[in-house]
Amino acid sequence: MKYELSLLRTTRANTLKVLDGISFDTLCQIPEGFRNHLAWNFIHVWVTQQLLCYKLSGLEMSISPEIVSRYRKGTAPDLENPTTTAELALANEHFLSAVDTFEADLEKGIFKEFNTYPTSYNATLNSIEDAIRFNNVHEALHLGYIMAMKKALGI
């Protein structure tokens, strides 16, 4: 799984690079034709990796239930309770280090169980290895959305 974790790190580094220097207000602007914004996509991939790998393995996630409920699959930005600078800062602080923690947890062998999960992508996850591979596809997909959103915003 070393290669898969290397891809995850690369995708996350590319995501940070693409978002670098964009103001908070712009990160939270929903481009025409989209249902969410740059900040939502950024926090969403951080949340989803925890759900796919830790939650489906019956393990505790390192992200609060409140953040998970706001950024999990099927959600969109809540215009009455918008993304906060604190949420974005927390995601930014842990975005890369979460991969290091995950790798250490894999090496410790804590992923002993896995609850099979049929994704909306029409792929069924049967193991932590499946979850890692699928998460890479998911994060790359959202990096593509982020790049398209930037273009739609004219940045």
Backbone as a ProteinNet text record, in pm:
[ID]
protein_1_A
[PRIMARY]
MKYELSLLRTTRANTLKVLDGISFDTLCQIPEGFRNHLAWNFIHVWVTQQLLCYKLSGLEMSISPEIVSRYRKGTAPDLENPTTTAELALANEHFLSAVDTFEADLEKGIFKEFNTYPTSYNATLNSIEDAIRFNNVHEALHLGYIMAMKKALGI
[TERTIARY]
81.9	0	86.3	216.2	306.2	277.9	260.4	235.7	103.6	-0.2	-129.8	-123.2	-48.1	-31.6	50.2	146.5	223.5	132.7	41.7	-54.7	-145.6	-188.5	-272.9	-198.9	-74.7	5.4	21.2	45.6	63.6	-64.6	-177	-305.4	-333.9	-307.6	-331.7	-237.1	-112.2	-18.2	-63.2	-110.9	-160.7	-284.8	-370.9	-490.9	-452.3	-359	-313	-250.9	-175.1	-110.7	-215.4	-317.2	-422.3	-501.8	-517.9	-596	-512.9	-381.8	-293	-319.8	-329	-340.8	-482.2	-581	-718.6	-781.3	-846.8	-906.3	-1018.7	-1045.2	-1151.7	-1286.1	-1315.1	-1442.2	-1456.1	-1348.6	-1352.8	-1364.6	-1295.3	-1305.8	-1449.2	-1526.7	-1664.2	-1769.3	-1725.5	-1816.9	-1856	-1984	-2031.2	-2037.1	-1954	-1956.9	-2088.2	-2129.5	-2251.3	-2238	-2342.6	-2342.8	-2294.2	-2249.5	-2201.9	-2292.9	-2291	-2375.2	-2294.6	-2163.4	-2079.5	-1961.3	-1872.2	-1761.2	-1627.2	-1521.4	-1385.3	-1360.3	-1399.9	-1375.9	-1451.3	-1575.5	-1652.8	-1580.4	-1532.7	-1461.8	-1336.9	-1264.2	-1141.5	-1171.1	-1268.7	-1302.7	-1368.6	-1448.5	-1517.8	-1420.8	-1311.8	-1220.2	-1149.1	-1121.4	-1060.3	-1156.7	-1283.9	-1387.4	-1408.3	-1417.8	-1449.2	-1342.6	-1215.9	-1109.7	-1126.7	-1165.7	-1188.7	-1307.9	-1414.2	-1532.3	-1501.3	-1437.9	-1410.3	-1313.1	-1212.5	-1106.9	-1127.9	-1160.6	-1175.5	-1318	-1416.6	-1555.2	-1595.3	-1564.7	-1601.5	-1521.8	-1412.1	-1333.4	-1374.3	-1478.2	-1527.2	-1437.6	-1357.9	-1263.7	-1309.4	-1259.2	-1291.8	-1223.8	-1298.3	-1243	-1181.1	-1089.6	-1022.4	-1091.9	-1207	-1281.9	-1412.1	-1452.4	-1573	-1697.2	-1795.6	-1921.4	-1989.4	-1972.5	-2032.9	-1974.7	-1843.2	-1779.6	-1817.3	-1816.2	-1855.6	-1996.5	-2089.8	-2228.9	-2243.8	-2156.2	-2164	-2097.9	-2001.6	-1921.4	-1922.2	-1999.7	-2004.8	-2078	-2074.6	-2143.9	-2290.2	-2339.2	-2479.3	-2508.2	-2406.8	-2428.6	-2388.6	-2425.2	-2386.4	-2366.2	-2298.6	-2279.4	-2411.8	-2413.2	-2529.9	-2518.5	-2601.4	-2591.2	-2632.1	-2711.1	-2749.5	-2644.3	-2560.9	-2453.9	-2329.5	-2270.3	-2164.9	-2034.3	-1951.3	-1817.4	-1747.7	-1676.4	-1606.2	-1456.7	-1390.9	-1245.1	-1182.5	-1246.2	-1194.7	-1201.5	-1312.4	-1323.3	-1217.5	-1200.8	-1101.8	-960.7	-932.3	-799.8	-772.6	-873.1	-858	-828.4	-904.7	-880.6	-741.6	-704.6	-573	-460.9	-480.5	-379.9	-358.6	-465	-457.7	-457.9	-469.2	-486.5	-372.8	-249.3	-134.8	-98.4	-104.4	-64.9	-159.2	-284	-378	-328.3	-255.7	-200.3	-89.5	-6.8	99.1	38.9	-63.8	-131.9	-193.3	-256.9	-318.8	-214.3	-102.4	4.2	55.5	74	119.4	16.1	-112.4	-217.9	-220.6	-196.5	-187.8	-72.7	42	159.8	136.5	55	22.1	-75.4	-139.1	-233.4	-367.5	-412.2	-538.9	-661.4	-643.1	-755.5	-781	-853.8	-877.1	-1010.8	-1108.2	-1242.3	-1273.4	-1372.6	-1418.5	-1562.1	-1647.8	-1788.1	-1802.9	-1842.6	-1860.1	-1948.3	-1909.3	-1980.3	-1994.2	-2118.3	-2139.8	-2139.5	-2046.7	-2035.2	-2134.2	-2157.2	-2241.8	-2170.2	-2045.9	-1963.8	-1983.1	-2065.3	-2091.2	-1970.6	-1893.7	-1783.7	-1812.9	-1795.4	-1817.5	-1683.8	-1674.2	-1552.2	-1566.7	-1471.7	-1476	-1362.4	-1268.2	-1150.1	-1090.3	-999.9	-930.2	-849.3	-795.6	-719.4	-809.4	-931.8	-1028.1	-1059.4	-1077.6	-1110.4	-998.2	-874.2	-759.9	-756.4	-772.4	-769.3	-885.2	-1005.3	-1120.4	-1105.8	-1053.7	-1034.9	-944.9	-842.8	-756.1	-834.1	-922.4	-1007.1	-1095.2	-1155.2	-1244.5	-1171.7	-1053.1	-980.1	-935.5	-897.4	-858.4	-979.5	-1095.5	-1218.5	-1246.4	-1234	-1260.1	-1152.6	-1029.8	-927	-967.7	-1022	-1072.8	-1184.9	-1278.2	-1385	-1328	-1230	-1167.8	-1105.5	-1037.3	-975.6	-1082.7	-1192.6	-1301.7	-1367	-1384	-1443.8	-1355.7	-1226.4	-1135.9	-1153.1	-1161.3	-1179.2	-1312.6	-1418.6	-1549.8	-1550.8	-1466.9	-1457.5	-1361.6	-1294.1	-1201.7	-1069.5	-1028.6	-900.3	-809
-120.2	0	126.7	107.6	224.6	315	252.4	331.7	407.7	341.1	405.9	524	508.3	619.1	732	697.2	799	878.5	809.6	878.6	970.3	923.9	1006.4	1133.7	1118.4	1236.4	1332.1	1277.1	1359.7	1434.2	1365.9	1431.2	1540.7	1512.9	1615.6	1734.8	1708.7	1818.8	1900.8	1833.8	1905	1986.7	1933	2006	2133	2119.7	2238.6	2341.5	2294.9	2385.8	2460.8	2389.7	2450.8	2554.2	2531.9	2622.5	2734.6	2725.1	2821	2964.4	3054	3196.4	3244.5	3156.7	3196.9	3246.9	3361.3	3420.6	3332.6	3347.5	3271.8	3297.1	3422.7	3454.7	3383.8	3378.7	3311.1	3160.7	3104.9	2961.2	2920.9	3013.7	2985.4	3034.8	3074	3119.9	3001.1	2979.5	2868.6	2917.4	2857.5	2899.3	2859.1	2936.6	2904.3	2765.6	2686.5	2551.2	2444.6	2484.9	2391.3	2399	2294.5	2294.8	2312.6	2322.8	2345.2	2433.3	2456.9	2548.4	2481.5	2557.5	2505.3	2455.3	2534	2495.1	2366.4	2353.6	2232.4	2110.9	2119.4	2007	1969.6	2068.9	2047.6	1972.7	2021.2	1957.7	1821.5	1811.3	1687.1	1570.8	1591.9	1478.7	1437	1532.4	1501.2	1414.8	1453.8	1379.8	1241.1	1234	1108	1002.4	1040.5	942.8	882.5	963.9	913.2	817.8	852.6	766.8	633.2	640.3	518.4	424.8	482.3	398.2	366.2	464.2	441	395.1	470.9	437.5	300	271.4	140.9	26.7	60.5	-40.2	-48.7	25.7	23.1	97.6	190.2	264.8	409.1	471.3	611.1	701.3	800.3	897.9	1013.6	1083.3	1196	1329.3	1324	1443.8	1445.1	1560.6	1571.1	1530.3	1475.1	1439.1	1558.3	1677.7	1797.4	1826.3	1818.5	1842.9	1732	1608.3	1496.5	1519.2	1558	1574.9	1689.5	1788	1903.9	1879.6	1784.5	1770.8	1629.9	1540.3	1403.6	1400.8	1285.1	1263.2	1303.9	1370.8	1409.9	1545.3	1609.4	1742.1	1850	1970	2088.8	2200.4	2306.4	2416.2	2466.8	2487.1	2538.6	2691	2755.8	2901.2	2974.4	2908.7	2969.9	2946	2846.3	2811.3	2782.5	2888.2	2868.4	2812.8	2765.5	2719.9	2829.8	2790.7	2888.7	2884.9	2992.3	2994.6	2889.4	2862.4	2760.9	2621.2	2590	2459.6	2445	2548.9	2545.4	2534.8	2607	2600.5	2461.3	2401.2	2266.9	2165.4	2172.1	2081.6	2104.4	2229	2261.5	2209.2	2221.8	2176.8	2025.8	1951.3	1805	1737.2	1812.4	1755.9	1661.5	1704.2	1618.2	1524.7	1574.3	1490.6	1372.6	1385.1	1273.3	1152.4	1176.7	1065.7	996.6	1073.8	1015.4	932.3	986	913.3	785.3	794.1	677.9	570.8	612.8	517.6	449.8	526.7	469.7	371	405.8	315.7	186.9	197.2	77	-11.5	50.3	-24.9	-91	-27.3	-84.9	-202.1	-213.5	-322.7	-304.6	-179.7	-157.1	-182.6	-193.2	-214.1	-364	-419.1	-563.7	-604.2	-516.3	-544.4	-444.4	-479.1	-383.9	-417	-315.2	-330.9	-302.3	-402.3	-386.6	-265.9	-190	-66.4	-49.7	-46.1	-18.3	133.8	184.3	328.6	375.6	504.4	563	564.5	527.4	517.4	381.5	296.9	159.2	68.2	94.7	6.7	-35	-162.3	-210.8	-227.3	-171.8	-180.2	-296.8	-389	-508.1	-515.9	-422.6	-428.9	-289.8	-276.1	-148.3	-116	-217.4	-194.7	-137.7	-192	-136.9	8.6	36.2	172.1	269.5	228	314.4	343.8	240.6	260.3	348.3	320.4	400.4	545.1	564.7	700.7	781.4	717.5	788.2	833	748.5	786.4	904.9	895.5	999	1133.3	1131.3	1257.6	1318.2	1234.1	1284.7	1345.7	1282.2	1335.5	1475.5	1491.7	1622.6	1724.6	1680.6	1774.1	1826.4	1740.7	1784.9	1886.2	1860.6	1957.3	2090.6	2084.2	2206.6	2286.9	2217.7	2286.4	2347.6	2275.4	2328.4	2448.2	2441.8	2553.4	2677.3	2657.3	2772.6	2839.5	2759.7	2813.2	2887	2828	2891.1	3023.4	3033	3156.2	3257.9	3217.2	3307.4	3323.7	3221.5	3229.1	3113
0	0	0	-3	-3.3	-123.2	-240.7	-360.5	-349.5	-301.1	-286.4	-188.8	-81	13.9	-47.4	-130.7	-202.9	-296.8	-365.2	-451.7	-371	-255.1	-168.8	-127.7	-86.2	-48.7	-166.7	-284.4	-403.8	-438.2	-433.6	-463.5	-362.3	-235.5	-133	-149.9	-182.1	-206.6	-327.5	-431.8	-549.8	-516.1	-433.1	-391.6	-316.9	-223.4	-149.1	-243	-339.4	-435.4	-518	-563.4	-645.2	-564.8	-435.3	-351	-288.4	-298.3	-233.5	-280	-183.1	-213	-242.9	-238.2	-265.5	-135.2	-142.2	-21.9	32.9	162.1	226.9	158.2	127.5	62.2	-71.9	-147.9	-277.6	-259.5	-159.6	-131.7	-99.8	-47.4	-6.2	-106.2	-223	-327.4	-415.5	-433.8	-517.8	-662.4	-748.6	-889.3	-956.8	-1053.8	-1127.9	-1190.7	-1175.3	-1230.6	-1133.8	-1015.2	-912.5	-791.6	-708.8	-588.6	-460.2	-473.3	-355.4	-393.7	-299.8	-325.8	-298.2	-321.5	-306.4	-164.4	-65.7	73.8	106.7	58.8	84.2	26.8	-95.8	-157.4	-78.6	-33.8	43.1	173.1	248.4	375.7	350.7	246.2	212	189.9	118.9	94.5	222.4	309.7	439.5	521.9	524.2	597	535.8	405.4	337.8	362.1	362	388.7	527.7	623.9	759.8	762.7	692.3	687.7	619.7	503.7	426.7	497.7	559.9	616.9	764.6	843.9	988	1024.2	984.6	1022.9	969.7	842.8	787.2	849.9	916.7	989.2	1136	1173.4	1310.7	1407.8	1356.5	1439.8	1456.9	1560.8	1588.5	1486.6	1439.6	1345.9	1423.1	1359.3	1424.3	1394.9	1330.9	1294.7	1374.4	1421.3	1502.6	1423.7	1493.6	1427	1358.8	1415.2	1356.1	1218.4	1207	1076.7	979.5	1026.1	939.8	885.2	970.9	926	827	833	742	606.7	600.4	478.5	418.8	472.7	420.7	286.2	223	96.6	109.4	6.1	3.1	62.1	120.3	178.4	77.3	110	34	135.8	96.4	191.1	246.8	377.2	447.3	448.6	369.8	356.4	484	569.6	697.2	805	786.2	879.1	794.4	736.1	636.6	694.9	604.9	640.8	719.3	824.1	906.8	878.6	914.1	900.3	991.4	1106.5	1199.4	1137.5	1069.2	1002.2	893.9	816.4	708.6	764.8	870.8	933.5	991	1051.9	1107.6	997.2	889.1	775.5	717.5	702.7	647.4	737.2	867.9	964.2	957.2	932.4	937.7	801	693.9	560.6	522.3	542.7	510.4	625	747.4	861.4	880.7	835.3	845.1	766.7	659.3	580	659.5	728.2	811.5	924.9	988.6	1096.4	1042.9	927.5	865.1	833.4	778	746.3	873.9	979.3	1107.3	1161.8	1149.8	1196.2	1113.6	984.4	900.1	946.5	973.4	1018.3	1154.1	1239.7	1370.6	1357.6	1241.9	1220.2	1288	1306	1376.5	1289.3	1158.8	1067.1	1052.7	1149	1154.2	1093.3	1098.6	1047.2	937.1	854.5	753.3	717.7	720.6	683.2	534.3	459	314.7	285.8	183	152.1	1.3	-48.6	-190.8	-212.4	-289.4	-311.1	-417.5	-420.9	-524.1	-659.3	-660.9	-782.3	-849.3	-788.2	-832.4	-814.1	-711.1	-669.9	-526.4	-497.1	-361.3	-291.5	-172.1	-92.6	4.8	0.8	84.8	185.7	178.3	264.5	278.4	374.2	390.7	265.7	201	77.4	-31.9	-43.2	-138.7	-104.8	24.5	67.8	33.3	51.7	20.5	-129.4	-209.2	-355.2	-400.8	-349.8	-388.8	-341.7	-221.9	-172	-265	-321.6	-416.5	-539.5	-589.2	-702.7	-661.7	-544.2	-494	-479.8	-421.4	-401.1	-534	-629.6	-760.8	-832.8	-817	-875.4	-820.3	-689.4	-629.3	-662.1	-682.9	-730.4	-868	-951.2	-1081.4	-1067.1	-973.7	-947.7	-900.3	-812.5	-761	-875.7	-964.6	-1079.1	-1170.4	-1192.6	-1275	-1207.9	-1076.7	-1002.7	-1011.3	-998.9	-1011.2	-1146.6	-1249.6	-1384.4	-1394.2	-1337.6	-1340.6	-1263	-1161.6	-1082.2	-1145.1	-1250.7	-1319.4	-1245.5	-1168.6	-1097.5	-1136.3
[MASK]
+++++++++++++++++++++++++++++++++++++++++++++++++++++++++++++++++++++++++++++++++++++++++++++++++++++++++++++++++++++++++++++++++++++++++++++++++++++++++++

